[in-house]
Amino acid sequence: MHLRGVVLEAHQNYVLEMKDIRKVFPGVVACDGVNLNVRKGTVHALVGENGAGKSTMMKILAGEYIPDQGEIYFQGKKAVISSTRDALNLGISTVYQELNLVPEMTIAENIFLGRELVDSSRMFVRFKDLYAQAGKYLQELGLKYDPRTKINKLSVSGAQMVEIAKGISRGASLIVLDEPTSAITDSEVDVLFTQIRNLKKKGITFIYISHKMNEIFSISDDVTVMRDGKWVGTHGIKEMNEKKLISLMVGRELSEMFPKVACDIGETVFEVKNLTKKGVFSNISLSVKKGEILGISGLMGAGRTELARAIFGLDSIDSGEILVEGRKAVIKSPADSIRQGVVMLPEDRKQVGLVLIRSVLENIGLSNLDQFTSYELLNIRKERKVCADIAKRVGVKAHNLQVQVKTLSGGNQQKVVICKWLLQKLKVLILDEPTRGIDVGAKSEIHRLMGEFAKKGMAVIMISSELPEMLGMSDRIMVMREGEISGELTREEATQEKIMTLAMGGRKQ
């Protein structure tokens, strides 16, 4: 008889061995004969493009999916994992990229949710002990939060770190981290990596999923590569370099990650003069020319996203003015901005840029219905043709335009947002973290599209936290710090060191 959440028979010395895993969904083979062997006390990176099957493998390990074929061995013995409870009983904890916290509950209550510390009657929670224990976990991670603070009072990065603390608090021997640094600052990444290394010394094992190459090479001991639902190979990280790893992930050489296109830079098309929002940013002045890509860099909290939101009309300003083609533009809403030919790809495409439960077709057409209507009647045939043409041009990969946009990979979701704006008469395109959370192949395609936009005379403003992207794609770089412009660099003089110096309060050398 098979028992759930317990080991059944002895096997090899890996802490985890997933053998010949196969999982099929209607019309899709998500995993096809995948192997994953993880050594105890190591950080094992699991990499691949979006849609490679990484998430499916981890959901099988977490007990959310049951494989159609294959075996799992944990701590040297065969394991049956038929539910999330089984995984937790074995000592397997998963911290997902999408936060799984209750906003109205405190940090401590979230950390111990479902396993509260109760008195002997099991009727009352021992809150004093609960807060004390949660405080210890926060202190171990270097987090200076009051455990009584509600989650909805934290920043996204703060909530992410609490999610990590929640996983560590379970005393798991294997912790899966799915894009754990997608919304935290560089200093918080350093804290996280320090904690991971400390826990490794205690025998804790990690599976680390990330699209960030620098993180993979910084924290990992081994790396397993997946592509199109199949296992490509497992290697020691010291055997790899970034070029080789990317080649294994995408199945081809990415000879140029940042395909910067030489463009004829024309006259100034967009200007911001002394833009101020009290307590957020002040006296921001910038200009962008036709065919130019202006990069805006800075640390998290510098005011970059807030500036973009204000320009696009999502947030109000206290003073300053915006000029489009030399004429003052009154922008009090996104509709005003769109009419001026100024559009934005938001930092959070899922919350702000897309309607996830609607189709690809509907998402592209939604902002362009005036082009497909006559006397308030929608010309469905025209909408389908125009949307299909732009989706093909941008390279959206979807079975058809009727599928819900939430089923697409991050890179293809970003392309859908681009599609809906390309049907407008664009003058200025603002890209806020355009490649966050998407795989290396999709990043290269987004960069190619940016080059095409600039070559056609569009003015592009790119906000990015990735310095290689900033250096690779920008014609000029403006650096922000604490809501102000701390300096500006030309493409020729910009380096990572100079950008970071300006971002952290130094002066341009």
ABEGO torsion letter per residue (X at the ends): XBBBGBBABBBBABABBBBGBBBBBBGBBABBGBBBBBBBGBBBBBBEBBGAGAAAAAAAAAGABBBABEBBBBGGBBBBBABAAAAAAAGBBBBBABBBBBAABBAAAAAABGABBBBAAGABBBAAAAAAAAAAAAAAAGBBBBAABBAAABBAAAAAAAAAAAAAAAGBABBBBBGAAAABBAAAAAAAAAAAAAAAAAGBBBBBBBABAAAAAAABABBBBBBGGBBAEBBBAAABBAAAAAAAAAGBBBABABBBBBBBBBBBABBBBGBBBBGABBGBBBBBBBGBBBBBBEBBGAGAAAAAAAAAGABBBABEBBBBGGBBBBBABAAAAAAAGBBBBBABAAAAABBAABBAAAAAAAAAAAAABBGGBBBAAAAAAAAAAAAAAAGBBBABAABBAAABBAAAAAAAAAAAAAABBBABBBBBGAABGBBAAAAAAAAAAAAAAAAAGBBBBBBBABAAAAAAABABBBBBBGGBBAEBBBAAABBAAAAAAAAAGBBBX
